[in-house]
């Protein structure tokens, strides 16, 4: 009885440990209710206007700027447009192998003073990446938003609705919409 109990306890502990390790390595993905956010539409449905639109998506690769055009459904709601633009940009960055896979925008919120908060499900880049590489990812998103005439003053980058943390770049302050690299 004693050996059976310890054997079952060992197997249970190993299984829990393996599942926890797989979750930490993101081999198992769990999206809990507090990790996802549905965007509330505050206006009445008949006030929304939708139309197809081609938008440019920018990225920096091999020391120069590239862009690709894609089609989205453009809305009269600016946060819906920001979400569509950002998600299409994330897919392009994945396709170009610039960022990791499975990065998603959880929510986009604009404050009264035109500050945009973008909350992602995980970091946009690897913590050990070069500072220039990280900055160019941020700058390419800012350039994409700017070229699509998103009228905000600054952008804050969040992970699960908390300030993004990085050893090289300070995300405690907002990034100006025109970025820090003025040749962008």
Backbone bond lengths (Angstrom), bond angles and torsions (degrees), N, CA, C in turn:
res aa  C-N    CA-C-N  psi(-1)  N-CA   C-N-CA  omega(-1)  CA-C   N-CA-C  phi
1 X - - - 1.453 - - 1.511 110.98 -
2 X 1.313 116.62 -43.93 1.451 121.55 -178.17 1.533 111.18 -64.64
3 X 1.370 116.94 -43.02 1.464 120.56 178.83 1.528 111.03 -66.20
4 X 1.298 117.17 -39.42 1.462 121.80 179.18 1.527 110.62 -63.83
5 X 1.319 116.68 -43.21 1.460 121.05 179.03 1.523 111.31 -61.22
6 X 1.350 116.55 -46.78 1.470 119.89 -179.70 1.527 112.04 -69.17
7 X 1.314 117.70 -32.44 1.467 120.86 176.48 1.523 110.41 -65.90
8 X 1.326 116.86 -45.68 1.461 120.17 178.16 1.526 111.57 -64.74
9 X 1.332 116.37 -39.76 1.461 120.67 177.34 1.523 111.00 -63.04
10 X 1.334 117.65 -41.38 1.463 122.34 177.99 1.529 110.95 -63.67
11 X 1.320 116.71 -45.36 1.473 120.45 -179.97 1.528 110.33 -64.24
12 X 1.325 117.11 -43.04 1.463 121.27 178.02 1.527 111.10 -62.47
13 X 1.308 117.57 -44.24 1.474 121.39 179.22 1.523 111.48 -63.47
14 X 1.334 116.66 -42.22 1.468 119.93 179.08 1.523 110.67 -65.42
15 X 1.313 117.57 -40.18 1.470 121.01 179.44 1.521 110.92 -64.26
16 X 1.319 116.75 -45.41 1.469 120.36 177.82 1.519 110.13 -63.10
17 X 1.312 117.99 -42.11 1.468 121.70 178.23 1.516 112.36 -62.30
18 X 1.330 116.81 -43.25 1.470 120.25 178.41 1.524 111.55 -65.18
19 X 1.327 116.80 -41.58 1.467 119.83 177.87 1.522 111.30 -64.38
20 X 1.322 117.20 -41.66 1.465 120.45 177.89 1.526 111.14 -64.00
21 X 1.331 117.07 -41.83 1.468 121.12 177.85 1.538 110.59 -62.65
22 X 1.331 116.57 -43.14 1.464 120.19 178.77 1.524 111.21 -63.96
23 X 1.326 116.96 -36.84 1.464 120.67 176.64 1.526 110.97 -66.52
24 X 1.325 117.75 -42.84 1.463 121.81 179.47 1.525 111.60 -64.52
25 X 1.317 117.98 -36.06 1.469 122.41 179.15 1.522 111.74 -84.00
26 X 1.340 116.56 1.37 1.458 124.53 -179.96 1.523 112.82 61.53
27 X 1.348 115.72 31.81 1.458 120.47 170.53 1.519 108.88 -80.86
28 X 1.313 115.84 -26.89 1.460 123.01 173.07 1.519 106.47 -116.32
29 X 1.311 117.21 126.33 1.455 120.78 -177.77 1.523 108.72 -113.78
30 X 1.309 115.21 122.53 1.453 121.71 176.38 1.517 108.33 -116.82
31 X 1.301 117.47 122.19 1.448 121.13 175.34 1.520 107.67 -105.54
32 X 1.309 114.76 103.07 1.450 121.19 -179.81 1.524 109.45 -81.48
33 X 1.324 118.79 160.83 1.472 120.85 -176.00 1.521 113.97 -55.77
34 X 1.327 119.84 -34.49 1.456 120.73 -179.52 1.521 112.20 -77.95
35 X 1.342 118.27 -10.16 1.455 121.13 -179.54 1.517 112.81 -91.58
36 X 1.297 118.16 -14.38 1.453 120.91 178.91 1.513 108.73 -114.10
37 X 1.295 114.69 155.96 1.456 118.41 -177.86 1.520 108.81 -140.42
38 X 1.297 115.26 123.43 1.456 119.40 172.18 1.510 107.74 -85.96
39 X 1.295 114.01 138.79 1.451 119.17 -178.12 1.525 108.74 -85.10
40 X 1.303 116.39 121.68 1.459 120.64 179.91 1.516 109.49 -82.50
41 X 1.296 115.52 131.62 1.455 120.38 176.50 1.517 106.69 -97.65
42 X 1.332 115.55 115.27 1.446 120.52 -172.37 1.518 113.42 -84.10
43 X 1.320 117.61 -24.10 1.459 118.88 -178.35 1.530 109.94 -91.26
44 X 1.286 115.33 167.16 1.451 120.80 179.71 1.523 110.10 -70.79
45 X 1.340 118.33 148.31 1.456 121.15 -177.02 1.527 114.01 -58.00
46 X 1.340 118.65 -32.42 1.453 119.26 -177.54 1.530 112.60 -75.80
47 X 1.347 118.18 -8.64 1.455 120.85 175.68 1.526 112.58 -88.48
48 X 1.315 117.55 -12.28 1.460 121.23 179.38 1.520 109.64 -79.85
49 X 1.319 113.87 143.17 1.452 120.50 178.88 1.518 107.72 -128.38
50 X 1.322 117.73 129.65 1.454 122.48 -178.42 1.520 109.36 -123.08
51 X 1.335 115.71 141.50 1.457 120.75 175.91 1.525 109.02 -155.16
52 X 1.318 118.18 149.03 1.465 120.09 176.78 1.531 110.06 -71.23
53 X 1.319 115.69 144.80 1.460 120.07 -179.11 1.522 109.45 -151.09
54 X 1.317 116.05 142.08 1.471 121.22 174.49 1.524 107.93 -90.85
55 X 1.331 115.22 133.62 1.465 120.49 -179.40 1.524 109.76 -128.05
56 X 1.335 117.36 148.42 1.466 119.89 174.15 1.529 110.43 -88.89
57 X 1.323 115.90 141.40 1.462 123.10 174.30 1.523 107.46 -119.20
58 X 1.328 117.67 127.56 1.456 122.08 -174.86 1.520 111.36 -108.48
59 X 1.331 115.13 146.09 1.455 121.37 172.54 1.521 109.17 -150.12
60 X 1.326 115.42 156.26 1.460 122.76 -178.24 1.521 107.82 -111.05
61 X 1.343 115.44 118.62 1.460 120.11 -178.50 1.520 108.79 -148.62
62 X 1.298 116.30 139.93 1.464 122.84 -179.69 1.525 111.38 55.84
63 X 1.336 114.61 44.39 1.466 122.98 173.10 1.531 114.39 66.56
64 X 1.326 118.33 19.33 1.463 119.29 175.34 1.527 110.45 -151.60
65 X 1.333 114.37 162.06 1.463 121.44 -179.48 1.521 110.19 -82.28
66 X 1.324 114.54 139.33 1.465 122.55 174.45 1.525 107.14 -128.05
67 X 1.315 115.97 158.01 1.458 118.01 172.24 1.512 109.07 -144.97
68 X 1.307 112.99 156.98 1.451 121.01 178.09 1.515 107.04 -136.42
69 X 1.311 116.11 142.53 1.451 120.18 178.69 1.517 109.60 -98.52
70 X 1.311 115.57 140.72 1.460 121.07 177.22 1.519 108.76 -141.17
71 X 1.309 116.28 163.57 1.466 120.97 179.92 1.525 109.42 -106.67
72 X 1.315 115.04 138.33 1.460 121.07 175.04 1.527 108.42 -134.63
73 X 1.308 115.67 170.47 1.457 121.07 172.25 1.521 106.58 -92.49
74 X 1.319 117.04 111.59 1.464 123.20 -177.80 1.520 108.74 -84.42
75 X 1.319 115.83 134.22 1.447 122.26 -175.02 1.517 110.43 -114.85
76 X 1.315 115.80 163.85 1.459 119.53 172.07 1.530 110.85 -78.41
77 X 1.327 117.46 -11.30 1.462 122.81 176.82 1.532 109.55 -91.02
78 X 1.317 117.71 116.87 1.460 121.48 -174.60 1.527 112.33 -64.97
79 X 1.337 118.04 -35.17 1.467 118.93 179.96 1.525 111.96 -68.62
80 X 1.321 117.82 -32.00 1.464 120.54 174.15 1.524 110.28 -65.04
81 X 1.332 117.18 -40.17 1.458 121.22 178.55 1.523 110.94 -65.69
82 X 1.327 116.82 -43.26 1.465 120.78 178.99 1.523 110.31 -61.71
83 X 1.329 116.81 -42.09 1.461 120.77 178.79 1.524 110.97 -63.05
84 X 1.333 117.13 -44.69 1.465 120.70 179.56 1.527 111.11 -64.98
85 X 1.328 117.63 -43.81 1.463 121.55 179.55 1.520 110.05 -62.70
86 X 1.327 116.90 -48.34 1.463 120.85 -176.56 1.523 111.46 -65.45
87 X 1.315 118.30 -42.25 1.466 120.06 179.16 1.525 111.85 -65.80
88 X 1.328 117.51 -38.19 1.466 119.88 175.46 1.526 110.66 -66.82
89 X 1.329 117.48 -38.82 1.459 121.91 177.10 1.534 110.36 -63.43
90 X 1.331 117.39 -41.95 1.466 120.87 177.96 1.530 111.42 -61.72
91 X 1.326 116.66 -41.46 1.471 119.94 178.00 1.524 110.96 -63.73
92 X 1.336 116.84 -41.09 1.460 120.32 177.87 1.530 110.75 -63.69
93 X 1.330 116.73 -43.15 1.464 120.33 179.78 1.526 111.12 -64.23
94 X 1.328 117.83 -34.88 1.471 121.40 174.92 1.523 110.18 -66.85
95 X 1.338 116.69 -45.14 1.463 120.74 -179.73 1.525 111.75 -60.95
96 X 1.322 116.20 -36.34 1.471 121.10 179.95 1.531 111.87 -82.98
97 X 1.334 116.74 0.07 1.465 123.99 179.61 1.530 112.20 59.60
98 X 1.333 115.30 38.21 1.463 121.17 177.89 1.522 110.44 -93.32
99 X 1.340 116.18 -36.25 1.464 120.19 178.51 1.519 109.25 -122.11
100 X 1.330 114.58 167.59 1.458 122.74 178.62 1.534 109.72 -68.58
101 X 1.303 115.58 161.61 1.465 119.68 179.02 1.522 110.84 -80.78
102 X 1.297 114.82 166.47 1.468 123.89 174.76 1.525 114.32 66.35
103 X 1.308 119.11 24.20 1.460 120.42 173.64 1.526 106.80 -88.91
104 X 1.327 115.32 129.65 1.455 120.46 -178.27 1.520 109.71 -132.42
105 X 1.305 114.95 150.02 1.452 120.80 173.30 1.526 107.46 -83.71
106 X 1.333 116.45 121.45 1.461 120.86 179.20 1.518 111.64 -82.86
107 X 1.350 116.64 -41.68 1.460 119.08 179.73 1.520 110.49 -158.92
108 X 1.305 114.54 155.69 1.470 122.96 175.08 1.520 107.00 -132.29
109 X 1.327 115.75 124.37 1.463 120.99 -177.72 1.519 108.30 -133.04
110 X 1.327 115.82 136.72 1.467 121.39 176.70 1.518 107.95 -113.04
111 X 1.337 115.80 128.70 1.461 120.61 178.64 1.525 109.77 -85.06
112 X 1.330 115.79 173.53 1.467 120.83 -179.53 1.527 112.43 -63.25
113 X 1.338 117.83 -29.75 1.466 120.23 -179.71 1.531 111.89 -91.99
114 X 1.346 116.81 24.21 1.467 124.39 173.53 1.528 113.12 64.47
115 X 1.334 116.81 34.60 1.456 121.38 173.73 1.526 107.80 -100.21
116 X 1.323 115.85 127.01 1.454 122.48 -178.05 1.525 109.13 -97.46
117 X 1.327 116.57 129.15 1.456 122.57 175.14 1.525 107.70 -108.39
118 X 1.340 116.28 119.91 1.456 121.82 176.99 1.518 108.30 -111.70
119 X 1.320 116.92 119.61 1.462 121.22 -179.54 1.523 109.26 -111.14
120 X 1.343 115.51 121.94 1.451 122.57 -178.55 1.532 109.70 -105.09
121 X 1.340 115.87 163.83 1.462 118.83 179.18 1.529 111.92 -81.10
122 X 1.336 118.51 -16.41 1.461 121.90 173.55 1.520 108.87 -160.59
123 X 1.342 116.21 172.85 1.461 121.16 -176.78 1.524 111.59 -59.31
124 X 1.320 115.57 148.14 1.463 120.76 -179.99 1.527 112.81 -74.90
125 X 1.324 117.13 -17.32 1.460 120.27 -175.90 1.512 109.92 -149.31
126 X 1.330 114.41 165.02 1.455 121.60 178.50 1.527 109.30 -72.52
127 X 1.311 117.07 139.62 1.470 121.79 -177.15 1.532 112.28 -61.27
128 X 1.332 117.92 -28.60 1.457 121.05 -177.53 1.529 113.09 -88.93
129 X 1.306 118.43 1.01 1.467 121.30 179.89 1.527 110.43 -66.95
130 X 1.319 115.29 158.11 1.464 121.15 178.47 1.527 110.02 -66.25
131 X 1.319 115.54 150.39 1.459 121.06 -178.40 1.529 111.06 -60.98
132 X 1.326 117.67 -41.95 1.464 120.40 178.80 1.526 110.87 -60.67
133 X 1.308 117.17 -41.83 1.472 121.94 178.43 1.531 110.11 -59.45
134 X 1.323 116.69 -46.01 1.464 121.41 179.52 1.526 110.81 -63.98
135 X 1.321 116.23 -44.43 1.467 119.62 -179.18 1.525 111.70 -63.70
136 X 1.324 117.11 -37.46 1.458 119.55 -178.57 1.536 111.26 -71.05
137 X 1.313 118.05 -28.84 1.468 120.13 173.79 1.521 109.10 -65.44
138 X 1.335 116.32 -47.57 1.460 120.66 178.66 1.529 110.62 -62.19
139 X 1.335 116.03 -46.58 1.465 120.50 -179.65 1.525 112.01 -61.55
140 X 1.330 117.76 -35.58 1.470 118.88 -179.79 1.528 111.11 -69.57
141 X 1.331 117.55 -35.12 1.463 119.34 174.84 1.525 110.94 -67.63
142 X 1.334 116.47 -42.77 1.466 119.76 177.79 1.524 111.15 -62.02
143 X 1.332 116.33 -42.37 1.468 120.14 179.16 1.530 110.70 -64.01
144 X 1.318 116.84 -39.78 1.464 120.59 177.99 1.526 110.70 -62.30
145 X 1.324 117.25 -46.37 1.466 120.47 178.73 1.527 111.33 -64.68
146 X 1.324 116.07 -42.82 1.468 120.89 -178.78 1.523 111.03 -63.54
147 X 1.321 117.84 -45.25 1.465 121.75 -177.95 1.529 112.19 -69.97
148 X 1.314 117.04 -16.92 1.470 120.90 175.85 1.523 111.44 -96.88
149 X 1.330 115.81 14.60 1.467 124.14 173.14 1.526 113.10 58.45
150 X 1.322 115.04 44.04 1.463 120.15 173.47 1.522 106.57 -82.82
151 X 1.303 116.09 118.71 1.470 120.88 -171.77 1.534 111.45 -91.43
152 X 1.334 115.11 78.29 1.462 121.79 172.85 1.527 107.84 -127.77
153 X 1.316 116.11 158.45 1.457 121.20 -179.02 1.523 112.54 -89.38
154 X 1.344 116.02 -38.56 1.462 120.16 -175.48 1.522 109.58 -150.82
155 X 1.342 114.42 165.69 1.462 120.71 -176.61 1.528 108.95 -132.37
156 X 1.316 115.48 136.19 1.471 121.98 172.59 1.514 108.28 -112.36
157 X 1.328 115.86 137.68 1.456 121.86 -178.38 1.528 109.47 -106.96
158 X 1.334 115.43 125.38 1.453 122.14 -176.55 1.524 110.11 -125.18
159 X 1.332 115.25 156.07 1.460 122.20 170.86 1.518 106.16 -123.87
160 X 1.313 116.90 119.77 1.470 123.23 -175.54 1.527 110.73 50.81
161 X 1.311 116.01 45.38 1.460 124.60 175.13 1.534 112.94 64.38
162 X 1.324 116.50 20.50 1.461 122.62 174.61 1.529 107.49 -122.36
163 X 1.335 117.06 151.49 1.455 120.82 -178.90 1.525 110.66 -56.76
164 X 1.336 115.92 132.36 1.455 121.15 177.20 1.530 108.38 -63.21
165 X 1.315 117.38 137.06 1.462 121.97 -177.96 1.522 108.67 -113.69
166 X 1.334 115.39 130.85 1.454 121.28 179.00 1.523 108.69 -147.06
167 X 1.327 117.00 146.02 1.459 121.46 -179.65 1.530 112.69 -75.30
168 X 1.330 117.31 -22.66 1.459 120.87 -173.92 1.523 114.21 -104.61
169 X 1.316 116.91 -29.22 1.459 121.31 -174.13 1.529 109.07 -122.92
170 X 1.332 115.97 136.33 1.455 122.03 -179.80 1.528 109.61 -88.23
171 X 1.317 116.68 110.96 1.458 121.43 178.05 1.517 111.79 -99.08
172 X 1.330 118.11 8.70 1.459 121.22 177.66 1.524 111.92 -73.95
173 X 1.324 116.68 -17.60 1.457 121.38 178.65 1.530 109.17 -110.83
174 X 1.300 115.79 158.25 1.465 120.80 178.22 1.520 110.64 -75.14
175 X 1.311 115.44 146.48 1.456 121.40 174.18 1.520 108.13 -90.09
176 X 1.342 118.12 128.90 1.459 118.63 177.43 1.530 110.12 -64.51
177 X 1.302 116.50 147.23 1.462 120.77 -176.00 1.527 111.68 -60.62
178 X 1.339 117.59 -30.47 1.465 119.26 179.14 1.530 111.55 -82.32
179 X 1.336 117.65 0.91 1.455 121.71 175.22 1.516 112.42 74.07
180 X 1.316 114.85 -177.17 1.459 120.98 178.28 1.526 111.98 -104.44
181 X 1.321 117.32 -12.68 1.465 121.50 177.30 1.521 106.33 -103.39
182 X 1.300 117.16 104.65 1.470 121.11 -170.67 1.514 113.74 -77.90
183 X 1.325 118.33 -10.31 1.456 119.27 175.96 1.533 110.45 -85.29
184 X 1.345 115.62 -0.15 1.472 119.56 179.46 1.503 109.12 -72.06
